[in-house]
Amino acid sequence: MQLAVLYVVLAAVATIVNIGSQALAVALYHGMYAITVSILIGTGLGLLVKYVLDKRYIFRFQTRDLRHDTQLFVLYTTMGLLTTLIFWAAEWGFYAVFETATMRYLGALVGLAIGYLVKYHLDKRYVFSAEKRL
């Protein structure tokens, strides 16, 4: 139960980074692709923060060196592709239906919550597994 609570707290931190950086990007850039740029920035920053937090606090995983850490991050990112699609689909879906920033961010929250749940199970099984510790 403690792990589940910690995971939710750390997912919330990554979510705040994601949504906050999206809001900042939209505030700073008003061009034709503002929403797309903001989603890409938020996704990238959220991914980096989530990787560091998961590796250290959820899976208590130590990498051997920079090469091992890079390989692990690539695998972590690969596992995140499906969950990112879930997140993006929810965010874009809410925006397409409701056409407001508030509902777009709500869609992002829903998509991130579902995506993080799926991601935990993928990471536990494939990324931070015992075989990867060697």
C-alpha positions in Angstrom: 0.0 0.0 0.0 2.9 2.4 0.8 4.3 1.8 -2.7 1.0 2.6 -4.3 0.7 5.9 -2.4 4.3 6.8 -3.2 3.7 6.0 -6.9 0.6 8.2 -7.0 2.4 11.1 -5.3 5.4 10.8 -7.7 3.0 10.4 -10.7 1.3 13.6 -9.5 4.7 15.4 -9.4 5.4 14.3 -13.0 1.8 15.3 -14.0 2.3 18.8 -12.5 5.6 19.1 -14.4 3.8 18.0 -17.6 0.7 20.2 -17.3 2.7 23.1 -15.9 5.2 23.1 -18.7 2.3 22.8 -21.2 0.6 25.9 -19.7 3.9 27.8 -19.7 4.6 26.8 -23.3 1.1 28.0 -24.4 1.6 31.3 -22.5 4.9 31.9 -24.2 4.1 30.7 -27.7 0.9 31.7 -29.5 1.8 30.4 -32.9 -0.1 28.0 -35.2 1.2 24.9 -33.5 1.0 26.2 -29.9 -1.0 23.2 -28.6 1.2 20.6 -30.3 4.4 22.3 -29.1 3.0 22.5 -25.6 2.1 18.8 -25.6 5.5 17.7 -26.9 7.3 19.9 -24.3 5.1 18.6 -21.5 5.5 15.0 -22.5 9.3 15.3 -22.7 9.7 17.0 -19.4 7.2 14.7 -17.7 9.0 11.7 -19.1 12.4 12.8 -17.8 11.0 13.6 -14.3 9.0 10.3 -14.1 12.0 8.2 -15.2 14.3 9.7 -12.5 11.6 9.4 -9.8 10.5 5.8 -10.7 14.1 4.6 -11.0 15.1 6.0 -7.6 12.0 5.8 -5.4 9.7 3.2 -6.9 12.0 0.5 -8.2 15.1 1.5 -6.2 17.2 0.7 -9.2 20.8 1.7 -9.6 22.4 1.7 -13.0 26.0 0.6 -13.4 27.1 3.5 -15.6 26.0 6.1 -18.1 25.7 3.5 -20.9 23.5 1.3 -18.7 21.4 4.3 -17.6 21.0 5.4 -21.3 19.9 1.8 -22.3 17.4 1.7 -19.5 16.0 5.1 -20.4 15.6 4.1 -24.0 13.7 1.0 -22.8 11.7 3.0 -20.4 10.8 5.5 -23.2 9.9 2.6 -25.5 7.5 1.2 -22.9 6.1 4.7 -22.6 5.1 4.9 -26.2 1.8 3.1 -25.7 1.0 5.0 -22.5 1.8 8.3 -24.3 -0.7 7.4 -27.0 -3.3 6.8 -24.3 -2.5 10.2 -22.7 -2.4 12.1 -26.0 -5.7 10.5 -27.2 -7.5 11.5 -24.0 -6.1 15.1 -24.1 -6.8 15.6 -27.8 -10.2 13.9 -27.5 -11.3 16.1 -24.7 -10.1 19.1 -26.6 -11.8 18.0 -29.8 -15.1 17.5 -28.0 -15.2 20.5 -25.6 -12.8 23.0 -27.3 -11.6 24.6 -24.1 -8.2 24.6 -22.4 -9.8 23.5 -19.1 -11.2 20.4 -20.7 -8.0 19.7 -22.6 -6.1 19.7 -19.3 -8.7 17.5 -17.7 -8.3 15.1 -20.6 -4.6 15.2 -20.0 -5.1 14.3 -16.4 -7.4 11.4 -17.2 -5.0 10.2 -19.9 -2.0 10.5 -17.6 -3.7 8.6 -14.8 -4.6 5.7 -17.1 -1.2 5.8 -18.8 0.7 5.8 -15.5 -1.2 2.7 -14.3 -0.4 0.8 -17.4 3.2 2.1 -17.4 3.9 0.9 -13.8 3.1 -2.7 -14.8 5.2 -2.5 -18.0 8.1 -1.0 -16.2 8.0 -3.5 -13.4 8.0 -6.4 -15.8 10.3 -5.2 -18.6 12.3 -2.2 -17.6 13.3 -2.5 -13.9 13.3 -6.3 -13.8 15.9 -8.4 -12.0 17.6 -9.3 -15.4 18.2 -5.6 -16.0 20.1 -5.2 -12.7 23.0 -7.3 -13.9 
